[in-house]
Amino acid sequence: CAIVVGLIMLAGAAFGVPRTVRVTASVGVLIAFVVLVTPEPSVLRAAVMATLALVALSRGRPISGVPILSLAVLILLVTDPWLASSYGFALSVLATAGLLVLAGPLSRLLGNWLPRWLAIVIAVPVAAQLACQPVIILLDASLPTYGVVANLLAAPAAPVATVVGLLACVMLAIVPPLGVALCWLAWLPSAWIAGGAEFFAVASGASWTSNGDC
């Protein structure tokens, strides 16, 4: 959702479109995007957060991640209390909270020994993993050995797959041959992510159980 909204806002700014029009267009595209990818709990969380950030931006208010996340969770749970029982929703909220709260301190800590860019690259998946682990361990009573590494390798491919995949869906309805070509292009980063997940899932010592066995 952040990638889609960011692209709309940047494109509008490049052509001198007023901020109100850019925000309105971003909300419209965001709604269409949610419908396209289906309103899964994690998608709803991201969409509501993005909408709240756009509203704050349109009113000239400062945008702060933790309050926006908290308000988004409150709105969604009031609207659909059953989301409280969704592991996908809980993991999405925790991962986002980890990025907002832990990524900064972790990157500064790692920056004492590593180049700043590398410290940030490592801090992001580590923060998400630490925040999600209490819930993940309820699903699987083990610790993923290569989780952070897998996320590091998948991260560059995710935005490419998102943007190209979205363009493919649009073009399939307008210029089908171009849409098919874009589908094949989107398959490449998607296959990279899936292949990495499958590789690390069966790698030696992929997880550690509570008794120390792997």
C-alpha positions in Angstrom: 0.0 0.0 0.0 2.8 2.4 0.8 4.5 1.7 -2.5 1.3 2.3 -4.5 0.4 5.5 -2.6 4.0 6.7 -2.8 4.1 6.3 -6.6 0.8 8.2 -7.1 2.0 11.0 -4.8 5.4 11.3 -6.5 3.9 11.2 -10.0 1.5 13.9 -9.1 4.2 16.0 -7.6 6.3 15.6 -10.7 3.5 17.1 -12.8 2.6 19.8 -10.4 -0.8 18.3 -9.3 -2.2 20.0 -6.2 -1.8 18.1 -3.0 -5.6 17.7 -2.5 -6.0 16.1 -5.9 -3.0 13.8 -5.3 -4.4 12.7 -1.9 -7.8 12.0 -3.5 -6.3 10.1 -6.3 -4.2 8.1 -3.9 -7.2 7.1 -1.8 -9.1 6.0 -4.9 -6.2 3.9 -6.2 -5.7 2.5 -2.7 -9.3 1.3 -2.6 -9.0 -0.3 -6.0 -5.7 -1.9 -5.0 -7.3 -3.5 -1.9 -10.2 -4.8 -4.0 -7.7 -6.2 -6.5 -5.5 -8.1 -4.0 -8.5 -8.9 -1.8 -9.1 -7.4 1.7 -7.0 -9.7 3.8 -6.4 -8.6 7.4 -2.8 -7.5 6.7 -3.9 -5.6 3.6 -6.7 -3.9 5.5 -4.3 -2.8 8.2 -1.9 -1.3 5.6 -4.7 0.4 3.7 -6.3 2.0 6.8 -2.9 3.2 7.9 -2.1 4.7 4.5 -5.5 6.4 4.4 -5.0 7.9 7.8 -1.6 9.2 6.8 -3.1 10.7 3.6 -5.8 12.4 5.7 -3.1 13.9 8.0 -1.1 15.0 5.0 -4.0 16.7 3.4 -4.7 18.6 6.6 -1.1 19.6 7.1 -0.8 17.6 10.2 2.4 15.8 11.2 2.5 12.1 10.4 3.6 9.8 13.3 3.7 6.1 12.8 2.8 4.7 16.2 -0.4 6.9 16.7 -1.5 6.1 13.1 -0.9 2.3 13.7 -2.8 2.5 17.0 -5.8 4.4 15.4 -5.9 2.0 12.4 -6.0 -1.0 14.8 -8.7 0.6 16.8 -10.8 1.4 13.8 -10.5 -2.1 12.3 -11.3 -3.9 15.6 -14.3 -1.7 16.3 -15.5 -2.4 12.7 -14.7 -6.1 12.8 -13.9 -7.5 16.3 -13.2 -10.9 14.8 -9.9 -9.6 13.4 -8.6 -9.9 17.0 -8.6 -13.7 16.4 -6.7 -13.5 13.1 -3.0 -14.4 13.2 -2.4 -12.6 10.0 -3.8 -9.4 11.5 -1.7 -9.8 14.7 1.5 -10.5 12.8 0.9 -7.5 10.5 0.4 -5.2 13.4 3.3 -6.5 15.3 5.7 -6.4 12.3 4.7 -2.8 11.7 5.1 -1.9 15.3 8.5 -3.5 15.3 9.6 -1.4 12.4 8.3 1.8 14.0 9.7 1.2 17.4 12.7 -1.2 17.1 14.3 -0.6 13.7 15.7 2.8 14.6 17.4 1.8 17.8 18.7 -1.4 16.3 20.2 0.4 13.3 21.9 2.9 15.6 23.3 0.0 17.7 24.5 -1.9 14.7 25.9 1.3 13.2 28.6 1.2 15.8 30.2 -1.8 14.0 28.7 -1.7 10.5 28.3 0.9 7.7 25.0 2.8 8.2 23.3 1.4 5.1 24.1 -2.1 6.1 23.0 -1.5 9.7 19.6 -0.3 8.4 19.2 -3.2 6.0 19.8 -5.7 8.8 17.8 -3.8 11.4 14.5 -3.8 9.5 14.0 -7.6 9.2 15.5 -8.2 12.7 13.0 -5.7 14.2 10.1 -7.3 12.5 11.2 -10.8 13.5 11.6 -9.8 17.1 8.2 -8.2 17.3 6.4 -11.1 15.6 8.2 -14.0 17.4 5.9 -14.2 20.4 3.0 -14.9 18.0 5.0 -17.0 15.5 6.0 -19.4 18.3 2.3 -20.0 19.0 2.0 -21.3 15.4 5.2 -23.2 15.4 7.1 -24.0 18.6 10.5 -23.3 17.1 12.8 -20.5 16.1 13.5 -19.9 12.4 17.2 -19.9 12.0 17.3 -18.2 8.6 14.2 -16.0 8.9 16.2 -12.7 8.8 18.4 -13.8 6.0 15.4 -14.9 3.9 13.7 -11.6 4.5 16.9 -9.7 3.5 17.1 -11.6 0.2 13.4 -11.2 -0.5 13.2 -7.4 0.3 14.5 -6.1 -3.0 12.2 -8.3 -5.1 9.0 -7.4 -3.2 8.4 -3.8 -4.5 9.3 -4.9 -8.0 6.8 -7.7 -7.9 4.1 -5.4 -6.4 4.5 -2.6 -9.0 4.9 -4.8 -12.1 2.1 -7.2 -10.9 -0.2 -4.2 -10.4 0.6 -2.9 -13.9 0.0 -6.3 -15.3 -3.5 -6.5 -13.8 -4.3 -3.1 -15.3 -2.9 -3.8 -18.7 -4.6 -7.2 -19.0 -7.9 -5.2 -19.2 -6.6 -2.6 -21.6 -3.8 -4.2 -23.7 -3.9 -8.0 -23.0 -0.6 -8.9 -24.8 1.2 -6.2 -22.8 -0.5 -7.5 -19.6 0.7 -11.0 -20.3 4.2 -9.8 -20.9 4.1 -7.9 -17.6 2.8 -11.0 -15.8 5.9 -12.9 -17.0 8.1 -10.1 -15.7 6.3 -10.0 -12.3 6.8 -13.8 -12.1 10.6 -13.4 -11.9 10.7 -11.4 -8.6 7.8 -13.5 -7.2 9.6 -16.7 -8.1 12.8 -15.4 -6.4 10.8 -14.7 -3.1 9.1 -18.1 -3.3 12.3 -19.9 -4.1 14.1 -18.3 -1.2 11.3 -19.3 1.2 11.3 -22.9 0.0 15.1 -23.1 0.1 15.5 -21.9 3.6 12.5 -23.9 4.8 14.2 -27.2 4.1 17.8 -26.1 4.7 19.9 -27.9 7.3 19.0 -26.5 10.8 16.2 -24.4 9.4 14.6 -24.2 12.9 15.4 -24.7 16.5 13.0 -26.3 18.9 12.7 -25.6 22.7 14.8 -28.7 23.5 17.7 -27.5 21.2 17.0 -30.0 18.4 17.0 -28.7 14.8 
